[in-house]
Amino acid sequence: MKRNKGFPEQLNQQLKDYEHTIAEELSDKLADNETALRQAFANCSDLVVRKLHAFGSIPCMAVYLDVLVDDTMWESGFLGPLLNLELKDPDNPARMTEQIRTEMASVAKPVMTPSLKETVQLIVRGEVVLFLESSKQALSFSIKDQLQRPMEEPSTEAVIRGPRIGFIEKLHINMALVRHRIRTPLLKMEKITVGAVSRTEMTVVYLENKAPQNVVEEVKQRLATIDMDSILESGYIEELISDHPSSPFPVMQTTQRPDSVSASLIEGKVALLVDGSPIALIMPVTLWYGLQTVEDYYMNFIFATLLRWLRFLFAFLALTLPSAYVAITTFHQEMIPTSLALSLAAAREIVPFPAMVETLIMEITFEALREAGVRLPRPVGQTISIVGALVIGQASVQAGIISAPIIIIVSLTGIASFLIPHPGMSQAISILRFPMVLCAGTFGLYGVGAAMIAILIHLTNLNSFGVPYLSPLAPLSPSGLLDVFIRAPWKVMHKRQKHIQQKLELEKK
């Protein structure tokens, strides 16, 4: 499907023309309002215009989109009480409208609107709009079909310990999941609508006494500058408001876990919930979040610290192991023990490709198998990827196309990448692995060192909503290190993330 980078000129003009035609006020004639709405919803087979008589004799008209309205609630919860109302002031249409709004308040949250443009927006949001003869105001009733799936364990994040409920595609449900964990009026939720066509609702969530106001305003300002016709998933927002959209490293955290969002809010961060997406965005973040999990705070701090060290080690191996193998076997054979060097030489004797090409072939094959395992149906995806790797690897070695040592290297690299808990960080390391192999095959360990320095320079230049990406290590903040390389005991964790607070409270220059 073709994606536009902003408003296409033709679509932009069509939207302006459309809004101009429906910007007038409502008429006091049902026939005129019906004609205007049918024109606005031309070729919409799900539009329902139902003629009724309120108070027994007053003509009225209910307009809604059939696919968005709960039929049971419409028939029993709304239509019955509406038709049974007793008229108190038959000569005053405004009083009749007000009577319906008052007496139906407990049924479907009625809201008055005098604008045809606003009425159209209410209908496309799934509300029922009621028009009365001789009244220039309409009443909208919230009788939406929820269209929601059951709350389940997050599919994108494995839950070892902690709540097993993840976000779903309904915005108000996700907001309730956060409210359930942070029960204070200081938790603020501000709704914003983005996208002229999709009219996607999203909520900026923050704790008033924790999140610095300048960061909250910066988030809302960036959302306000989005110039797109449609926002269908939170991934659109992640790219559009990112400080560094061209960087492979994620500068916003994505999560499907309400407890992770709640913990981040308490630390002074800002979260963004998008209607239609089960993935929440959290900002600002640092490099270290990609190697941490929310379970670190649910288990013993000693074991959590050991797991973090393991993730750091294997993240480093996932980035450097293939390039180090290529550099050493190609340029620095003197670094290999004699017995190991003879074994490697014997294994590579019949292989027709140099080590760099051999490594690239296997890395690309491994990534293709992993992607195939993700895209295939779940019952067969994992089996196909594992069996495919074993069959292809064994056949390649027997055919003399690939050597056995590179199978071991690529397998270890794959296992190491699986230890990285956040997909965005794992993807960044997978992307950087290829240029590092090219540098290693061209310049040896000098190329590996130069590539590592280039990555480090890039990381020092990154920031996330004013927070340096390598903080609290660079710039150094000793108190912040309590939650980076170790997970300190809860007795001293009151200093946790203090460095973020200090950085966020500084005004942007």
HUQUITA-V171299 format. One record per helix or strand. SS is the DSSP state (@ for helix, = for strand). FROM is the first residue (numbers start at 1). TO is the last residue. If there is no record, write none. Layout:
ss:SS from:FROM to:TO
ss:SS from:FROM to:TO
This chain:
ss:@ from:9 to:21
ss:= from:25 to:25
ss:@ from:30 to:40
ss:= from:47 to:54
ss:= from:58 to:65
ss:@ from:66 to:68
ss:= from:69 to:69
ss:@ from:71 to:83
ss:@ from:93 to:103
ss:@ from:105 to:108
ss:= from:111 to:113
ss:= from:115 to:115
ss:@ from:116 to:124
ss:= from:128 to:132
ss:= from:138 to:141
ss:= from:144 to:144
ss:= from:166 to:166
ss:@ from:171 to:181
ss:= from:187 to:194
ss:= from:200 to:207
ss:@ from:213 to:224
ss:@ from:234 to:240
ss:= from:253 to:255
ss:= from:257 to:257
ss:@ from:258 to:266
ss:= from:270 to:274
ss:= from:280 to:283
ss:@ from:287 to:291
ss:@ from:294 to:297
ss:@ from:301 to:331
ss:@ from:333 to:335
ss:@ from:338 to:347
ss:@ from:355 to:375
ss:@ from:378 to:399
ss:@ from:404 to:418
ss:@ from:423 to:443
ss:@ from:445 to:461
ss:= from:463 to:464
ss:= from:467 to:468
ss:= from:472 to:472
ss:= from:476 to:476
ss:@ from:478 to:483
ss:@ from:493 to:495
ss:@ from:498 to:504
